[in-house]
Amino acid sequence: MGELLQNIVKKSPWIYRINAGSCNGCDVEMATTALIPRYDVERLGCRYCGSPKHADIVLISGPVTAVVKDKVLRVYDEIPNPKVVVAVGICPISGGVFRESYSIASQLDTYIPVDVNVPGCPPRPQAIIDGIAMAIEIWRKKF
Amino acid sequence: MNIAEFFVNVFIFPGGLFAIMLGLLLTGLDRKIYARLQRRVGPPIYQPWLDVVKLSLKEMVIPKTANYTVFRLAPLLGFAGMLAAIAVIPVAGIYSGLYQSGDLLVVLYLLSAPALALAIGAAASGSPYSSIGLSREISIMLAYEIPMLIVFLTVGMRVGMELGGTAIFSLSSIVNFQLSQGSLLLDLPMLPAFLAFLICIPGILGVVPFDIPEAETEITEGPLLEYSGSGLAMFKLTGGLKMLVLSALTVALFFPMGLGSFWLVNLLWFIFKCVVIMFFTTTLIRAMQARMRIEQAYKFYLLVPTALALISFVLTAMSFRI
């Protein structure tokens, strides 16, 4: 599709959060990027939306626990294409402190194609916003 | 009226294209001012246009449980209702409305089109969250329609009695009456009705504190939950149009005065009035308040605006009995 449309689309990425068994630390940091004036993510045109059907960029936090794995996959399938996945925190990337636990399924990218990794425990809001900016560039090329 | 004029009025100005542009501008201003009130930078004013373009380019997912035809057609119902409503409302000095009589009641019916469209779409989508949203949407609609109806009755009665006769519901007569006799806003008995109508606006728009049907943190956007792509874009357009219709209706009912006779000045003045109404009824309240529960909102609408509208109704009726 045309360059112009890509440039329009790039300014309106809507964000959806999936908590895959996270300890809530990364989720608090993600809320920070939306709610605190200093890290306002809405200036990039983003919006945190409540429904997976509205989403463009998915932020997934938490080690993928055995119980929540199927649900994460189901919600991921409900997101309309084109979509981009950002793994927030060290847990979805490698398992983090829960790595060898009996209740952890496996790393996120064994189930879902992950586009951007944002490591940290939890990552700083600046890092999350940087990850979102990288995700927007990848997402734009999918149109 | 000839056919060409009709099509221009409905599809280009003031309905259709112009209304969509102005509606999206109002939405964008609302989001920008809201962000600035929270000391954030906020999205650019043209953000709603970008959102609509993006949504219409995305895939539309239709759930297995949904009734395909109804699910696809429901967004169009609300959109068409709002386009028809904006074509009926006159703007002083620019546009005199599509029909000459009985418009206020038509607008009352058309105003319920977006809420009904949401309800029908929600029912067709087959999602439990949507059906909770649907029941909330209908109950809040029942609550705000009562004060709104009383306000319309009061305005119609006031203008009709003044012109010597029964109540008049023609919007063009109401506007012309105010252009010659002074706006209804400056009339003391009409002031409670004006306030009641302003209080109804956030409920009709479904913004905080009355966004209970679409509460995204508890029922994940309710009726909109299953909509994606072009269907959602249609609902976003309807939202912008709804804001415009309500501001235009407030202007027409209470202070339709233009500035001079040059149409561009009148148009800018009208847009300014719309933005002011939007700021006080939507943005400011949204930034200050938290979401109510459904029974609180229901009770609130049946008590406060209804009482205000009734006070106005009784005062107006008494002033004409003597």
HADDOCK unambig.tbl for C-alpha pairs under 7 A between the chains (distance, minus, plus):
assign (segid A and resid 8 and name CA) (segid B and resid 50 and name CA) 5.87 0.50 0.50
assign (segid A and resid 9 and name CA) (segid B and resid 50 and name CA) 6.51 0.50 0.50
assign (segid A and resid 9 and name CA) (segid B and resid 54 and name CA) 5.08 0.50 0.50
assign (segid A and resid 11 and name CA) (segid B and resid 50 and name CA) 6.82 0.50 0.50
assign (segid A and resid 12 and name CA) (segid B and resid 50 and name CA) 6.07 0.50 0.50
assign (segid A and resid 12 and name CA) (segid B and resid 51 and name CA) 5.53 0.50 0.50
assign (segid A and resid 12 and name CA) (segid B and resid 54 and name CA) 6.79 0.50 0.50
assign (segid A and resid 37 and name CA) (segid B and resid 39 and name CA) 5.78 0.50 0.50
assign (segid A and resid 37 and name CA) (segid B and resid 40 and name CA) 4.38 0.50 0.50
assign (segid A and resid 40 and name CA) (segid B and resid 40 and name CA) 6.11 0.50 0.50
assign (segid A and resid 40 and name CA) (segid B and resid 41 and name CA) 6.86 0.50 0.50
assign (segid A and resid 42 and name CA) (segid B and resid 42 and name CA) 5.46 0.50 0.50
assign (segid A and resid 42 and name CA) (segid B and resid 43 and name CA) 5.52 0.50 0.50
assign (segid A and resid 43 and name CA) (segid B and resid 41 and name CA) 5.95 0.50 0.50
assign (segid A and resid 43 and name CA) (segid B and resid 42 and name CA) 4.64 0.50 0.50
assign (segid A and resid 43 and name CA) (segid B and resid 43 and name CA) 4.36 0.50 0.50
assign (segid A and resid 44 and name CA) (segid B and resid 43 and name CA) 6.65 0.50 0.50
assign (segid A and resid 45 and name CA) (segid B and resid 43 and name CA) 5.36 0.50 0.50
assign (segid A and resid 45 and name CA) (segid B and resid 47 and name CA) 6.74 0.50 0.50
assign (segid A and resid 50 and name CA) (segid B and resid 216 and name CA) 5.00 0.50 0.50
assign (segid A and resid 50 and name CA) (segid B and resid 217 and name CA) 6.62 0.50 0.50
assign (segid A and resid 50 and name CA) (segid B and resid 220 and name CA) 4.65 0.50 0.50
assign (segid A and resid 50 and name CA) (segid B and resid 221 and name CA) 6.05 0.50 0.50
assign (segid A and resid 51 and name CA) (segid B and resid 220 and name CA) 5.55 0.50 0.50
assign (segid A and resid 51 and name CA) (segid B and resid 221 and name CA) 6.61 0.50 0.50
assign (segid A and resid 51 and name CA) (segid B and resid 225 and name CA) 5.53 0.50 0.50
assign (segid A and resid 53 and name CA) (segid B and resid 225 and name CA) 6.88 0.50 0.50
assign (segid A and resid 53 and name CA) (segid B and resid 226 and name CA) 6.24 0.50 0.50
assign (segid A and resid 53 and name CA) (segid B and resid 227 and name CA) 6.57 0.50 0.50
assign (segid A and resid 53 and name CA) (segid B and resid 228 and name CA) 5.39 0.50 0.50
assign (segid A and resid 54 and name CA) (segid B and resid 228 and name CA) 5.51 0.50 0.50
assign (segid A and resid 80 and name CA) (segid B and resid 59 and name CA) 5.43 0.50 0.50
assign (segid A and resid 80 and name CA) (segid B and resid 60 and name CA) 6.72 0.50 0.50
assign (segid A and resid 80 and name CA) (segid B and resid 61 and name CA) 6.23 0.50 0.50
assign (segid A and resid 81 and name CA) (segid B and resid 58 and name CA) 6.61 0.50 0.50
assign (segid A and resid 81 and name CA) (segid B and resid 59 and name CA) 5.71 0.50 0.50
assign (segid A and resid 82 and name CA) (segid B and resid 58 and name CA) 7.00 0.50 0.50
